[in-house]
Amino acid sequence: MKSTAVDHAVARFTEPMNTPAEKVTAANTYIAAIKASINWALPTAADLQAAVGFWITETANIAAGATLIASLEKKLAAARTAQLASLRRWGQRKTGVLNALDVLCDGSKDMMTTFGVGIAEAAAHVAAVVPVDLKSTKSMKSGIAGITWLGSPVNPTGFMVQHATSTTDPTTYSAPIPCPRRSFELPGQTPAATIYFRVAAQDSSLPAGQTAWTAWVAAVVSL
């Protein structure tokens, strides 16, 4: 007995419809194709015609919304650029007002306070203290001996580092090395050798121009 093919199809949309732009493009393509069908005007197609009409409305809404969003984003970008310029100029104008007040008042605290502004008081100098927690560090590169430490945060002039191969032999002491950071690495050393380090904080207000040295700390040169 010969089988009879069943005519049964289910509608599908195959165009990409992920972004708003893709939705509008695909909808317009399908709507045009649907309305071009010879079956579009059939009396039984009334539900399809109504559904397409609703789709046309929302497609137009998405297109109009995308246009509006693009316009607003362009205006927002321009507003942000203008705001940044205004913020820069505001800082300059603020500085200009402070400078004008300084010139007008010529250092008079009594006159300055009549304008309702604060007075910058000179901060007392806080002497640097001997660095603490000096310890060795390990490096991933061969031939480097390193140390790190904690120092007074009010010390803006940095530190002095000294290294030696023997703490009991001053002839092995290096010249003091300026260091702006709270860490130091000495390259070009023999792997597995021991190098000794000590650190002092610089401070021009102190008699020697720096604090006392820390105790020596041993650091093993990286392999």
LUMVEX-36952 format. One line per field, with one value per residue: residue number from 0; residue in one letter; y, x, z of N, C-alpha, C, O in turn. Coordinates in pm, whole numbers. Last residue first. Layout:
<nodes>
resi <- (NUM,...) $
resn <- (A,...) $
n_py <- (Y,...) $
n_px <- (X,...) $
n_pz <- (Z,...) $
ca_py <- (Y,...) $
ca_px <- (X,...) $
ca_pz <- (Z,...) $
c_py <- (Y,...) $
c_px <- (X,...) $
c_pz <- (Z,...) $
o_py <- (Y,...) $
o_px <- (X,...) $
o_pz <- (Z,...) $
</nodes>
This chain:
<nodes>
resi <- (222,221,220,219,218,217,216,215,214,213,212,211,210,209,208,207,206,205,204,203,202,201,200,199,198,197,196,195,194,193,192,191,190,189,188,187,186,185,184,183,182,181,180,179,178,177,176,175,174,173,172,171,170,169,168,167,166,165,164,163,162,161,160,159,158,157,156,155,154,153,152,151,150,149,148,147,146,145,144,143,142,141,140,139,138,137,136,135,134,133,132,131,130,129,128,127,126,125,124,123,122,121,120,119,118,117,116,115,114,113,112,111,110,109,108,107,106,105,104,103,102,101,100,99,98,97,96,95,94,93,92,91,90,89,88,87,86,85,84,83,82,81,80,79,78,77,76,75,74,73,72,71,70,69,68,67,66,65,64,63,62,61,60,59,58,57,56,55,54,53,52,51,50,49,48,47,46,45,44,43,42,41,40,39,38,37,36,35,34,33,32,31,30,29,28,27,26,25,24,23,22,21,20,19,18,17,16,15,14,13,12,11,10,9,8,7,6,5,4,3,2,1,0) $
resn <- (L,S,V,V,A,A,V,W,A,T,W,A,T,Q,G,A,P,L,S,S,D,Q,A,A,V,R,F,Y,I,T,A,A,P,T,Q,G,P,L,E,F,S,R,R,P,C,P,I,P,A,S,Y,T,T,P,D,T,T,S,T,A,H,Q,V,M,F,G,T,P,N,V,P,S,G,L,W,T,I,G,A,I,G,S,K,M,S,K,T,S,K,L,D,V,P,V,V,A,A,V,H,A,A,A,E,A,I,G,V,G,F,T,T,M,M,D,K,S,G,D,C,L,V,D,L,A,N,L,V,G,T,K,R,Q,G,W,R,R,L,S,A,L,Q,A,T,R,A,A,A,L,K,K,E,L,S,A,I,L,T,A,G,A,A,I,N,A,T,E,T,I,W,F,G,V,A,A,Q,L,D,A,A,T,P,L,A,W,N,I,S,A,K,I,A,A,I,Y,T,N,A,A,T,V,K,E,A,P,T,N,M,P,E,T,F,R,A,V,A,H,D,V,A,T,S,K,M) $
n_py <- (3236,3544,3581,3641,3886,4002,4325,4540,4785,5113,5421,5728,5957,6244,6466,6479,6632,6671,6791,6624,6292,5952,5656,5370,5020,4746,4407,4161,3867,3553,3358,3249,3403,3709,3991,4160,4394,4459,4644,4763,4968,5201,5454,5605,5588,5629,5441,5476,5245,4926,4765,4639,4770,4693,4392,4288,4228,4167,4273,4521,4826,5075,5332,5588,5735,6022,6260,6263,6108,6031,5757,5591,5252,4911,4724,4480,4365,4127,4032,3839,3617,3555,3645,3640,3708,3773,3989,4055,4343,4569,4691,5046,5339,5596,5881,6233,6481,6691,7035,7161,7337,7648,7663,7831,7912,7939,8229,8464,8709,8756,8612,8795,8981,8819,8740,8878,8830,9002,9019,9020,8783,8590,8635,8553,8282,8202,8253,8074,7830,7848,7845,7585,7435,7515,7405,7135,7140,7212,6984,6799,6900,6855,6574,6536,6641,6463,6232,6313,6338,6069,5959,6077,5952,5686,5697,5764,5537,5343,5428,5386,5107,5031,5129,4972,4730,4778,4799,4551,4388,4464,4375,4103,4052,4122,3934,3698,3728,3727,3531,3465,3630,3708,3867,3693,3514,3605,3812,4049,4035,3876,4045,4257,4115,4032,4284,4397,4209,4239,4509,4502,4312,4430,4649,4520,4183,3934,3786,3649,3458,3267,3183,2944,2753,2419,2199,1919,1696,1374,1139,808,492,216,-120) $
n_px <- (6907,6957,7142,7002,7068,7063,7082,7196,6972,6960,7128,6959,6854,7020,7164,7277,7072,6768,6653,6674,6659,6630,6668,6871,6953,7163,7250,7471,7449,7569,7514,7343,7511,7671,7497,7346,7147,6966,6677,6451,6188,6050,6217,6437,6762,7116,7357,7678,7924,7953,8198,8432,8565,8450,8365,8144,7971,8055,7958,7698,7516,7274,7052,6841,6529,6310,6181,5951,5814,5581,5587,5883,5882,5971,6129,6323,6576,6768,6995,7026,7087,6792,6457,6272,6381,6281,6408,6470,6372,6292,6119,6180,6392,6393,6200,6192,6005,5773,5710,5381,5228,5074,4734,4526,4201,3894,3684,3542,3655,3766,4002,4180,4221,4355,4585,4751,4885,4753,4498,4548,4695,4512,4298,4416,4454,4187,4100,4261,4166,3914,3986,4088,3860,3700,3832,3777,3497,3459,3558,3371,3140,3189,3184,2919,2783,2859,2740,2471,2432,2464,2254,2037,2062,2030,1767,1623,1671,1553,1285,1222,1249,1053,822,819,768,516,369,410,278,14,-8,22,-217,-404,-340,-401,-676,-755,-748,-987,-1004,-684,-467,-248,-197,9,229,321,310,538,745,723,773,1039,1171,1099,1217,1492,1533,1456,1636,1882,1862,1847,1984,1866,1773,1853,1594,1396,1092,848,546,517,317,210,83,205,200,89,216,63,86) $
n_pz <- (4338,4518,4813,5126,5365,5703,5836,6098,6236,6084,6169,6258,5994,5851,5898,6141,6275,6082,5869,5652,5652,5548,5739,5664,5672,5567,5475,5343,5152,5068,4766,4581,4307,4341,4184,4018,4221,4491,4568,4815,4949,4974,4765,4706,4816,4790,4956,5101,4977,5152,5346,5373,5570,5811,5909,6021,5821,5496,5272,5268,5198,5271,5178,5284,5163,5134,5182,5331,5593,5698,5732,5819,5690,5664,5394,5212,4982,4784,4540,4248,4089,3890,3969,4163,4498,4832,5091,5442,5639,5889,6077,6033,6023,6263,6156,6091,6268,6147,6159,6169,5904,5897,5806,5605,5691,5502,5457,5511,5497,5738,5745,5630,5830,6017,5877,5615,5376,5196,5096,4816,4775,4867,4692,4453,4508,4530,4267,4121,4211,4091,3822,3802,3862,3644,3427,3479,3466,3199,3073,3166,3043,2774,2782,2859,2639,2438,2538,2526,2251,2185,2327,2192,1940,2011,2112,1878,1721,1882,1876,1609,1603,1790,1661,1431,1556,1660,1416,1294,1475,1433,1166,1195,1329,1129,931,1066,1092,816,629,523,303,159,109,103,-93,-237,-45,45,315,356,271,454,689,651,646,888,1062,1006,1086,1358,1461,1412,1586,1839,1800,1705,1480,1161,995,1018,1157,1059,1060,972,771,620,431,419,157,183,71,-89,0) $
ca_py <- (3140,3448,3614,3542,3849,3918,4210,4469,4674,4994,5304,5623,5888,6118,6462,6408,6674,6600,6861,6735,6404,6084,5751,5489,5133,4829,4540,4226,4011,3630,3433,3178,3325,3566,3924,4127,4292,4472,4522,4781,4839,5120,5359,5675,5503,5688,5453,5484,5383,5009,4845,4579,4788,4816,4449,4316,4339,4130,4127,4475,4680,5035,5188,5553,5656,5889,6265,6277,6131,6176,5808,5699,5379,5010,4775,4569,4391,4233,4032,3959,3715,3511,3657,3531,3751,3679,3947,4019,4199,4542,4568,4925,5240,5482,5784,6094,6420,6569,6926,7142,7215,7574,7677,7721,7958,7879,8116,8335,8657,8832,8550,8674,9022,8886,8639,8915,8753,9018,9018,9126,8912,8600,8659,8693,8367,8190,8324,8217,7870,7839,7965,7699,7426,7545,7552,7183,7099,7303,7113,6783,6899,6993,6644,6489,6703,6603,6236,6282,6458,6169,5919,6112,6098,5729,5659,5855,5669,5335,5427,5523,5190,4996,5181,5117,4746,4761,4907,4673,4375,4487,4516,4178,4025,4195,4077,3724,3721,3845,3581,3384,3660,3612,3930,3797,3474,3607,3681,4028,4117,3826,3918,4283,4182,3933,4187,4465,4230,4111,4464,4592,4292,4305,4672,4601,4325,3952,3888,3685,3572,3222,3295,2978,2874,2514,2287,1985,1836,1464,1243,942,593,337,0) $
ca_px <- (6976,6871,7130,7068,6984,7123,6995,7220,7066,6898,7109,7058,6840,6950,7089,7354,7213,6848,6642,6769,6585,6689,6576,6845,6880,7104,7196,7410,7478,7497,7600,7355,7397,7694,7566,7483,7170,7106,6733,6576,6241,6072,6112,6311,6651,6982,7286,7532,7884,7935,8075,8338,8619,8402,8475,8255,7934,8087,7974,7833,7532,7415,7076,6976,6612,6358,6310,5937,5949,5597,5516,5792,5943,5867,6118,6209,6523,6670,6968,6970,7190,6917,6573,6262,6360,6326,6304,6512,6382,6381,6079,6156,6304,6467,6245,6189,6132,5785,5788,5510,5237,5198,4835,4621,4339,3983,3763,3479,3600,3645,3883,4143,4151,4230,4487,4676,4924,4895,4515,4471,4753,4645,4281,4374,4570,4276,4038,4271,4304,3926,3922,4174,3978,3657,3832,3915,3563,3413,3623,3512,3150,3178,3305,3027,2766,2898,2884,2532,2421,2553,2391,2063,2069,2154,1878,1623,1712,1695,1359,1220,1331,1194,860,837,892,628,369,455,423,74,-26,125,-90,-402,-330,-264,-594,-778,-618,-943,-1087,-791,-599,-257,-297,-121,172,328,207,405,722,707,644,931,1187,1061,1072,1424,1563,1389,1491,1847,1876,1735,1996,1920,1690,1897,1686,1535,1173,968,620,512,434,199,121,119,274,56,191,145,0) $
ca_pz <- (4251,4448,4671,5041,5251,5599,5806,5972,6253,6142,6084,6281,6122,5843,5774,6039,6273,6181,5997,5660,5709,5529,5675,5744,5613,5672,5445,5459,5153,5168,4859,4710,4359,4326,4294,3983,4118,4450,4511,4743,4908,5095,4800,4732,4771,4806,4827,5116,5001,5033,5343,5277,5435,5747,5831,6113,5910,5634,5270,5301,5199,5269,5193,5244,5255,5104,5114,5187,5541,5682,5615,5856,5727,5689,5531,5224,5116,4805,4684,4311,4119,3953,3882,4065,4360,4731,4997,5307,5614,5777,6008,6112,5961,6208,6256,6047,6231,6226,6101,6235,5984,5868,5910,5602,5694,5601,5408,5536,5371,5705,5804,5557,5709,6054,5915,5735,5493,5222,5242,4881,4738,4928,4835,4467,4484,4644,4379,4097,4244,4237,3878,3773,3946,3781,3442,3474,3590,3305,3050,3200,3189,2820,2738,2946,2770,2426,2520,2655,2334,2124,2361,2332,1951,1946,2199,1992,1672,1852,2002,1661,1515,1813,1794,1416,1480,1753,1515,1226,1460,1566,1199,1123,1396,1256,901,1024,1213,901,676,637,421,183,111,205,5,-306,-77,-101,250,393,201,311,670,657,537,763,1062,980,949,1263,1474,1343,1443,1789,1833,1840,1545,1297,996,1019,1111,1134,1023,1083,789,750,411,494,229,134,175,-104,0) $
c_py <- (3162,3361,3504,3576,3753,3886,4133,4350,4607,4892,5196,5506,5794,6059,6332,6404,6609,6639,6793,6810,6519,6191,5887,5578,5246,4955,4613,4368,4071,3775,3510,3248,3247,3488,3773,4058,4259,4361,4552,4646,4865,4978,5286,5584,5571,5595,5514,5512,5386,5153,4924,4658,4725,4837,4572,4378,4376,4248,4076,4324,4645,4884,5163,5404,5641,5831,6128,6265,6141,6209,5959,5755,5483,5138,4869,4611,4479,4245,4151,3935,3842,3628,3619,3534,3629,3733,3852,3978,4174,4391,4544,4809,5113,5381,5670,6004,6275,6496,6809,7022,7202,7454,7594,7747,7836,7933,8061,8215,8517,8783,8628,8614,8900,8927,8703,8811,8785,8951,9029,9134,9026,8735,8676,8729,8515,8279,8319,8299,8018,7882,7966,7827,7543,7540,7592,7334,7145,7270,7212,6913,6885,7001,6788,6557,6662,6674,6379,6287,6437,6297,6018,6075,6141,5879,5706,5826,5769,5469,5423,5532,5333,5086,5153,5180,4894,4773,4897,4788,4499,4483,4552,4326,4101,4176,4160,3873,3751,3844,3702,3432,3583,3652,3833,3852,3580,3569,3696,3894,4101,3904,3864,4155,4210,3997,4089,4371,4296,4130,4336,4544,4377,4278,4547,4623,4400,4098,3911,3799,3601,3337,3255,3103,2898,2633,2382,2066,1910,1606,1337,1046,729,439,123) $
c_px <- (6938,6951,7051,7039,7063,7021,7059,7125,7084,7008,7030,7027,6957,6937,7014,7283,7294,6996,6724,6763,6684,6599,6644,6749,6868,7049,7157,7367,7405,7545,7512,7450,7433,7576,7580,7563,7319,7135,6874,6623,6365,6112,6143,6200,6519,6875,7147,7465,7733,7912,8069,8208,8527,8455,8427,8375,8047,8056,8011,7837,7676,7422,7226,6996,6753,6451,6372,6068,5944,5735,5532,5721,5839,5936,6000,6199,6400,6625,6875,6950,7142,7010,6700,6381,6352,6292,6365,6392,6418,6395,6161,6119,6292,6369,6318,6242,6113,5910,5796,5582,5376,5208,4957,4730,4430,4123,3850,3555,3541,3579,3756,4014,4100,4151,4353,4569,4847,4938,4661,4500,4682,4709,4416,4353,4536,4399,4129,4213,4324,4065,3930,4117,4073,3776,3791,3921,3708,3480,3586,3588,3296,3194,3305,3159,2878,2889,2934,2684,2487,2552,2492,2204,2102,2173,2011,1742,1722,1750,1509,1298,1338,1285,1007,879,923,763,490,468,482,227,35,115,25,-268,-323,-245,-447,-692,-633,-809,-1041,-872,-714,-399,-319,-234,37,267,208,296,582,676,618,794,1071,1070,1028,1274,1487,1410,1415,1698,1839,1743,1873,1925,1738,1813,1730,1637,1319,1032,739,600,409,327,101,169,176,128,167,110,89) $
c_pz <- (4104,4351,4600,4895,5163,5490,5690,5958,6116,6171,6160,6188,6144,5982,5752,5905,6162,6168,6107,5792,5732,5591,5665,5667,5714,5605,5574,5423,5273,5165,4957,4807,4485,4386,4268,4091,4101,4349,4462,4692,4824,5058,4930,4782,4804,4748,4852,4982,5018,5073,5212,5266,5329,5606,5756,6041,6006,5724,5409,5291,5225,5274,5186,5274,5200,5208,5091,5110,5388,5626,5595,5734,5759,5734,5542,5369,5105,4948,4710,4461,4185,3979,3958,3969,4269,4592,4896,5223,5469,5759,5881,6020,6046,6147,6187,6158,6189,6179,6199,6174,6044,5962,5873,5705,5696,5589,5520,5482,5386,5578,5775,5611,5632,5931,5948,5765,5620,5354,5285,5030,4812,4899,4905,4613,4502,4628,4502,4211,4226,4282,4030,3834,3927,3876,3583,3496,3593,3438,3159,3182,3235,2972,2788,2911,2865,2560,2511,2646,2470,2207,2304,2375,2093,1958,2141,2085,1787,1804,1980,1791,1567,1729,1824,1549,1462,1683,1608,1326,1393,1557,1334,1154,1329,1328,1030,998,1181,1026,768,695,545,306,134,220,114,-210,-146,-143,98,319,230,234,523,634,534,644,931,971,915,1120,1372,1349,1363,1639,1785,1881,1688,1354,1140,1018,1124,1073,1115,1047,904,774,544,476,296,220,114,3,0) $
o_py <- (3089,3405,3385,3597,3780,3861,4192,4283,4618,4912,5189,5493,5782,6106,6312,6347,6676,6676,6852,6885,6512,6180,5933,5577,5223,4992,4550,4439,4036,3802,3531,3202,3188,3504,3717,4066,4322,4245,4655,4546,4973,4882,5305,5631,5595,5531,5457,5597,5306,5183,4982,4624,4753,4913,4560,4412,4484,4357,3956,4256,4727,4820,5223,5357,5675,5873,6121,6260,6038,6327,6011,5797,5465,5133,4903,4545,4544,4150,4262,3833,3944,3726,3648,3438,3528,3795,3850,3937,4260,4320,4504,4827,5078,5342,5650,6048,6203,6455,6827,6921,7228,7468,7482,7841,7747,7993,8129,8109,8458,8810,8571,8570,8903,8910,8649,8794,8724,9007,9062,9242,9117,8795,8763,8840,8591,8345,8419,8402,8083,7958,8070,7908,7594,7628,7690,7383,7189,7360,7287,6949,6950,7096,6837,6593,6744,6757,6414,6341,6527,6358,6048,6149,6230,5928,5761,5919,5847,5509,5491,5629,5395,5134,5239,5271,4937,4820,4997,4864,4546,4561,4655,4395,4156,4272,4256,3931,3819,3949,3773,3380,3631,3702,3874,3879,3559,3589,3788,3867,4133,3845,3812,4155,4190,3939,4064,4376,4254,4073,4326,4539,4329,4228,4556,4616,4350,4133,3908,3898,3581,3313,3212,3125,2874,2616,2421,2008,1957,1634,1376,1042,761,470,134) $
o_px <- (6987,7049,7076,6924,7178,6904,7102,7093,6997,7124,7034,6917,7044,7001,6951,7335,7373,7039,6747,6855,6767,6476,6707,6749,6857,7092,7124,7437,7290,7665,7394,7464,7541,7545,7510,7686,7405,7147,6899,6611,6382,6075,6250,6099,6492,6896,7068,7510,7664,7886,8168,8120,8542,8396,8369,8475,8045,8110,7999,7735,7766,7345,7296,6960,6780,6453,6480,6068,5935,5769,5500,5788,5721,6035,5936,6253,6376,6632,6902,6895,7211,7013,6712,6404,6418,6187,6486,6288,6399,6427,6107,6092,6384,6272,6304,6320,6029,5920,5822,5520,5477,5198,4944,4808,4414,4160,3877,3495,3495,3462,3647,3928,3991,4029,4249,4474,4875,5015,4689,4522,4747,4770,4433,4385,4613,4442,4147,4269,4394,4081,3951,4191,4131,3792,3842,4004,3758,3515,3671,3672,3338,3253,3406,3237,2926,2973,3037,2750,2551,2657,2593,2268,2185,2283,2095,1809,1816,1860,1584,1369,1445,1387,1078,961,1037,861,559,565,590,297,101,217,112,-212,-246,-144,-378,-639,-535,-762,-1054,-816,-830,-445,-399,-352,-40,254,111,202,516,591,508,709,1012,987,929,1209,1425,1315,1321,1641,1773,1641,1800,1874,1658,1787,1651,1756,1361,1027,730,716,295,433,-8,286,75,117,218,-7,180) $
o_pz <- (4017,4292,4621,4858,5130,5518,5591,6056,6030,6133,6283,6135,6058,6076,5648,5808,6096,6059,6212,5825,5822,5584,5760,5544,5834,5496,5674,5351,5300,5174,4932,4920,4494,4504,4183,4091,4163,4388,4399,4762,4768,5125,4989,4835,4922,4645,4927,4904,4955,5190,5168,5187,5210,5529,5648,6104,6065,5704,5436,5299,5206,5345,5104,5382,5085,5324,5031,4987,5321,5613,5488,5639,5728,5808,5442,5458,5003,5026,4664,4503,4178,3903,4077,3896,4294,4572,4876,5275,5383,5854,5778,5901,6120,6212,6066,6243,6244,6064,6318,6142,5978,6084,5823,5692,5780,5488,5619,5463,5289,5553,5785,5535,5576,5926,5912,5688,5723,5433,5400,5084,4865,4987,4990,4655,4559,4723,4571,4248,4304,4377,4091,3891,4023,3960,3636,3572,3697,3514,3207,3265,3330,3024,2838,3000,2944,2594,2568,2736,2525,2231,2368,2450,2114,1984,2212,2131,1795,1841,2049,1816,1569,1779,1876,1552,1476,1742,1631,1323,1431,1621,1348,1167,1396,1380,1039,1038,1257,1064,795,796,657,403,130,331,205,-241,-115,-262,31,266,140,144,473,567,429,553,870,883,809,1042,1308,1253,1260,1571,1700,1988,1782,1285,1233,1039,1232,952,1235,1009,931,796,575,502,237,343,6,26,82) $
</nodes>
